[in-house]
Amino acid sequence: MSEVDRNMKECLKNIPGYINYLCRGYYVPRALEEAMKTGEDLILHLSDTPSYAYRSVINLVEILKPRIIIHTGDLADDIKLELYPDLAHLYKEKAVPFLHKLESSAAEKIYIVPGNHDLAGLLEEEADRSRIVPDGTVIEVRGLKVGLAHCQEDLPDSTDYNLYGHNLDCPVDGNPCTLNGCKDINIIMYPSWRVYHIPYPVGTNHERQYKLLNGRML
């Protein structure tokens, strides 16, 4: 079989997945579907979620059933509280139900690092079983250290994995274990520690108010 034929065959295999992505807002790569058959536990890492993406994220959580959910900040990223603090009521209206939806999942542990557009106090008040943790927090999973922060510069040192968000244009340090939750929803399987990436729904960056001219998010 030629390379062209192989590529065409792979495209045809993925058509249902792409249709699902366009219609429902999420797409589970075939490689991840196969890997999940091993029965390993999953860490789901996301960041900077506009309310537009909530439904797709919750559906994805229900399908993947991660053991651990990590959100590295800005739960309602379409509401720029740092710039418009008078929108706090709108933030509460959107972010709190999303938090409760995450908590109603089968995940055993949920960690949230408040971002620059979050109300950390409100999240602490409303959280039932989520842990609201500060930048630089290190959690341990199966003997490995996982560092958490909203911004890349606040990540801790001497960890096995580092998870962050805040901007799409953060410098790439070449370390495959440093994962940006803005670019993709990251799935880490353990104990193999394989990493997979799931795209956010089409239009997510627009809802985040991503600035095309300077390549940064607010």
C-alpha positions as CSV (number, residue, x, y, z in Angstrom):
1,M,0.0,0.0,0.0
2,S,1.4,3.4,-1.0
3,E,1.8,6.2,1.5
4,V,-1.0,8.1,-0.2
5,D,-3.3,5.1,0.2
6,R,-2.3,4.8,3.8
7,N,-3.0,8.4,4.5
8,M,-6.4,8.2,2.8
9,K,-7.3,5.1,4.8
10,E,-6.4,6.9,8.1
11,C,-8.5,9.9,7.1
12,L,-11.5,7.7,6.4
13,K,-11.1,6.0,9.8
14,N,-11.2,9.4,11.5
15,I,-14.2,10.8,9.7
16,P,-16.6,9.8,12.5
17,G,-14.3,11.4,15.0
18,Y,-14.1,14.7,13.1
19,I,-17.8,14.8,12.6
20,N,-18.2,14.3,16.3
21,Y,-15.7,17.2,16.9
22,L,-17.6,19.6,14.6
23,C,-21.0,18.7,15.9
24,R,-20.4,18.1,19.6
25,G,-17.2,20.1,20.2
26,Y,-14.9,17.3,21.3
27,Y,-12.7,14.7,19.5
28,V,-11.0,11.7,21.2
29,P,-8.0,10.7,19.1
30,R,-8.0,7.1,18.0
31,A,-4.6,6.5,19.6
32,L,-6.1,7.6,23.0
33,E,-9.2,5.4,22.5
34,E,-6.8,2.4,22.0
35,A,-4.6,3.3,24.9
36,M,-7.7,3.6,27.2
37,K,-8.3,-0.1,26.7
38,T,-5.4,-0.9,28.9
39,G,-7.4,0.3,31.9
40,E,-4.8,2.9,33.1
41,D,-5.9,5.9,35.1
42,L,-6.1,9.3,33.5
43,I,-5.2,12.9,34.5
44,L,-7.2,15.5,32.5
45,H,-5.6,18.9,32.4
46,L,-7.3,22.0,31.0
47,S,-7.1,25.7,31.4
48,D,-8.6,29.1,30.5
49,T,-12.1,27.7,29.6
50,P,-14.6,30.1,28.2
51,S,-18.2,29.2,29.1
52,Y,-18.7,28.5,25.4
53,A,-16.6,25.3,25.9
54,Y,-18.3,24.0,29.1
55,R,-20.7,21.5,27.4
56,S,-18.0,19.9,25.4
57,V,-15.6,19.7,28.3
58,I,-18.2,18.1,30.6
59,N,-19.1,15.6,27.8
60,L,-15.5,14.8,27.4
61,V,-15.1,14.2,31.2
62,E,-18.0,11.9,31.2
63,I,-16.5,9.9,28.3
64,L,-12.9,9.7,29.6
65,K,-13.7,9.4,33.3
66,P,-10.4,10.8,34.5
67,R,-9.2,9.8,38.0
68,I,-7.8,13.4,38.4
69,I,-8.9,16.7,36.9
70,I,-6.6,19.7,37.0
71,H,-7.7,23.1,35.9
72,T,-4.9,25.7,35.8
73,G,-7.0,28.8,36.0
74,D,-9.6,31.2,34.5
75,L,-12.6,29.0,34.8
76,A,-14.7,31.5,32.8
77,D,-12.1,33.0,30.5
78,D,-14.7,34.9,28.4
79,I,-15.2,37.2,31.5
80,K,-12.0,39.2,32.0
81,L,-12.4,40.0,35.6
82,E,-8.9,41.5,36.0
83,L,-9.9,44.2,33.5
84,Y,-13.6,44.4,34.3
85,P,-14.2,43.6,38.0
86,D,-17.8,44.8,37.9
87,L,-18.6,41.6,36.0
88,A,-18.1,39.5,39.1
89,H,-21.8,38.6,39.2
90,L,-21.6,37.2,35.6
91,Y,-18.5,35.3,36.5
92,K,-20.3,33.7,39.5
93,E,-23.3,32.9,37.2
94,K,-21.1,30.9,34.8
95,A,-18.0,29.6,36.7
96,V,-19.8,28.2,39.8
97,P,-22.2,25.8,37.9
98,F,-19.2,24.7,35.8
99,L,-17.2,24.0,39.0
100,H,-20.1,21.9,40.4
101,K,-20.4,20.0,37.1
102,L,-16.7,19.0,37.4
103,E,-17.3,18.0,41.0
104,S,-20.3,15.8,40.0
105,S,-18.0,13.7,37.7
106,A,-16.4,10.4,38.7
107,A,-13.0,12.1,39.3
108,E,-11.5,11.2,42.7
109,K,-9.5,14.4,42.9
110,I,-9.9,17.8,41.4
111,Y,-7.3,20.6,41.6
112,I,-7.9,24.2,40.6
113,V,-5.2,26.9,40.4
114,P,-7.0,30.3,40.3
115,G,-6.0,32.5,37.4
116,N,-5.9,36.3,37.0
117,H,-9.5,36.3,35.9
118,D,-10.8,34.1,38.7
119,L,-12.3,34.9,42.1
120,A,-10.3,32.6,44.3
121,G,-12.3,33.4,47.4
122,L,-15.6,32.5,45.6
123,L,-14.1,29.3,44.3
124,E,-13.0,28.3,47.8
125,E,-16.5,29.1,49.2
126,E,-18.3,27.1,46.5
127,A,-15.9,24.2,46.2
128,D,-17.3,21.0,47.7
129,R,-14.5,18.5,47.0
130,S,-12.2,20.4,44.7
131,R,-8.9,21.7,46.1
132,I,-8.2,25.3,45.3
133,V,-4.4,25.6,45.3
134,P,-1.9,28.4,44.7
135,D,0.6,28.8,42.0
136,G,3.7,26.6,42.5
137,T,1.7,23.8,44.1
138,V,3.3,20.3,43.7
139,I,1.1,17.2,43.9
140,E,2.3,13.6,43.9
141,V,0.8,11.0,41.6
142,R,2.2,7.5,41.8
143,G,5.5,8.7,43.1
144,L,6.0,11.4,40.5
145,K,5.8,15.1,41.2
146,V,3.4,17.3,39.2
147,G,3.8,21.1,39.4
148,L,0.8,23.4,38.9
149,A,0.6,27.1,38.1
150,H,-1.6,29.4,36.0
151,C,1.4,31.2,34.4
152,Q,4.5,29.3,33.1
153,E,6.9,31.6,35.1
154,D,5.2,30.5,38.4
155,L,5.9,26.8,37.9
156,P,7.9,25.0,40.6
157,D,11.4,23.5,40.0
158,S,12.5,19.9,40.3
159,T,9.2,18.2,39.2
160,D,8.5,15.4,36.8
161,Y,5.6,17.2,35.0
162,N,4.5,20.8,35.0
163,L,1.1,22.0,34.0
164,Y,0.1,25.6,33.3
165,G,-2.1,27.8,31.1
166,H,-2.7,31.6,30.7
167,N,-1.2,32.2,27.2
168,L,-0.8,30.4,23.9
169,D,2.5,32.0,23.1
170,C,4.5,30.8,26.1
171,P,8.1,29.9,25.1
172,V,8.6,26.2,24.3
173,D,11.3,24.9,26.5
174,G,11.5,21.6,24.7
175,N,10.4,19.6,27.7
176,P,7.5,17.2,26.6
177,C,6.6,17.0,30.3
178,T,5.8,20.8,30.5
179,L,2.2,21.0,29.2
180,N,0.2,24.1,28.3
181,G,-3.5,23.7,29.0
182,C,-4.4,26.6,26.7
183,K,-3.2,24.9,23.5
184,D,-4.9,21.6,24.1
185,I,-6.7,19.5,26.7
186,N,-3.9,17.3,27.9
187,I,-4.5,13.7,28.9
188,I,-1.8,12.0,31.0
189,M,-2.1,8.3,31.5
190,Y,-0.5,6.6,34.4
191,P,1.5,4.6,35.4
192,S,2.8,4.6,31.7
193,W,2.8,8.4,31.7
194,R,1.9,8.6,28.1
195,V,0.6,12.0,27.0
196,Y,-2.2,12.7,24.5
197,H,-3.7,16.0,23.3
198,I,-7.4,16.8,22.6
199,P,-8.3,20.0,20.7
200,Y,-10.7,22.5,22.3
201,P,-14.0,23.2,20.5
202,V,-13.8,25.2,17.3
203,G,-14.1,28.9,18.3
204,T,-12.6,28.6,21.8
205,N,-9.8,31.1,21.1
206,H,-12.3,33.6,19.8
207,E,-14.3,33.3,23.0
208,R,-11.1,33.6,25.0
209,Q,-10.6,37.0,23.1
210,Y,-7.4,35.8,21.7
211,K,-5.5,38.6,20.1
212,L,-4.5,37.8,16.6
213,L,-2.2,40.8,16.2
214,N,0.1,40.1,19.2
215,G,-0.6,36.4,19.7
216,R,-1.5,36.8,23.4
217,M,-4.6,36.3,25.5
218,L,-5.7,38.9,28.0
